[in-house]
């Protein structure tokens, strides 16, 4: 160096004042040629640069047409599979409860509810509870559909079972539709 010894870490301001340190403890380094020239945020093609003039990432994120590396979630659910299983289990549990609670009113109002019909209703309710507990298995959705068909066949034993079968078949069809929409 041609002059007084200088600290290689220290730089001087073009005004001749000593450099000040920033809060990080590192000496401030300023460009002696002056402030940087203002950069045009558009590139040569005239498109907006997503990093902006300072080279930092735009806080609004990348443009919509650029992939981010992740596939967008189809729903706002944290665990869509669990939510769908809960819907199916809830539907089957409600069906079991309604079937068991319908036995006495059917006997009183409908009159001729035989022992076989009561046994069939109880068996269908137990099957619904068992399937509600097995909704993690993929075949349980198909078995639930079969259960709805069996309940409608129960209409041969008593007309009110056909009515319940139709109602719960429609509810089950809606649950399958929601499952298809959420899980794709």
N, C-alpha and C positions, 0 to 999 in steps of 0.2 A: 504494500500500500504506500501511496505517496502522501504522507501527511501523518497527522497524529493517529496513534493506534485507535482503532474503533472496535467496539463490541460488535461481533458479527450478528448478534440477535437484535441490536438496536438499529432503528432506522430514524431518519430525520424527516420532519415535515418540510415541504418545500418553502415554508415561510422562515425556516431556520430555527424554529422552536423544537425543543427535544420531544421525542415521541412519548406519548402517555401509554400506560398499560390499561388493557381492558379488564373487566371483572374476573376473567378467567386466569389472570396472572401472566398472560402472554403479552409480549410487547405488541403494540398496535403497528400494523404495517399499512402504510398508505402509499398509493401510487404517486410518485413525484411528478408524473406528467399531468395530474389533475383527475377529476372524476371521470369514470368511464362514459364513453359515448352512449347515448340512448339507443338501444337496439330495437329494431322493428320486430314486433311479436309474430309477424307473419313470415313464413319461410319464403323461399324463391317461388314456390307454387302458389302463393297467396293464401294458403291455409293457415289457420291459427296453430301455433306451436303449443302442444299440451304442457310443455315444461315451463312456458312463460319466458320472459326476458332474463330472469335471474338464474335460469337453469334448474329451478326447484320445481317439484311436481305441483301441478294445479290442485288446490284443496278440494275442488269439486269432483275430482277423480278423472279417469280417462274418458274420452268420448264414448258415446253409446255404441258406435260401430266397431270399436276395438275390443277384442276379447280380453278379459281380465284373468284368464287362466282358470276361473271357477265357473261351474255351471250354475245359473241362477236357480234359486229355490222356487218350486212351483207354488208353494203355500207359505204362509207365515208361521207354520207350526215348527216347533223345535224338533219333534220326533213324529213325523207324519204316520209312520207305520204303527206306532203305539196308539195314536189318536184313532186311527181306523179300527184297530183291534178293540179299543174301548167302545166305539160305536157299535160294532157287531155284538160284543158281549153284553152291552146295555140293552140292545134290542132283544136278544134272546132271553135275558133275565126278566125283562118286562113281559115278554110273551109267557114265560113260565108262571109268573105271578098272576097274570090275568087268567090263564087257564085254570090254575088252582082256585082262584077266587070265583070263577064262573060256575063251578060245579054245583054249589047250593042254589043259586038263582035259577039255573037251568032245571034242576030237579023240581023246584017249587013252581016255577012259571010254566016250564015246558011239559012237565008231567012225566012222560015216559022215557026218562033217561035210565037206561039199563045198567047193570053192573059191568057189562063189557064196555059200554061207552065211558063210564067213570074210570075204569081201568085204563082205557086208551088215553083219556085226558091226562091222567096222572103219569102214564108212561111218556107221553109227549112233553109234559112239563119237566120231568126228570131229564129227558134227552136234551131239552133246551138248556137246562142248568149245566149239564156236562159239557155241551158244546160251547157254552159261554166261557167255561174255564179252559177250553182248548183252542181259543182263537189264535194262538201263536202258530198253530199248524196250518199250512195252506189248504189242506183238505177240509178243514172245519167250515170254510165258507161254502163249499159245495154241499157238505152235510147239512148246513143250515137251510140251503135251498130245498133239499130233499125233505127236511122237516116241515117246511111250509106246505109242500105238496101232500105230505101225510096228514097234516091238519085239515086240509081241504077235503081229503078223502074221508076224514072223520065225519064229514057231512052226511055220509051214508048212515051213520049211527044216529045222528041228530042234526037237524037243520041249522041250529045255532053254531055248531062247530064249523060248518061251511062258511057262515058269516065271519066268524073269528079267523078262519083260514084265509079268507080273501083280504081282510083288513091287515093281517100280519104279513101276508105275501106282498102287499103293496109297500108296507113299511120296510120289509127286507129288500125289496127291489130298490127302494130309495137308498138304503144303506150300501148296497152294491154299487149304485151309481156314484155315491160320494166316494167310495173306495177307489173306483176307477178314475175319478177326476183328480183325487189327491195323489194317488200313487202312480198314475199314468198308465 
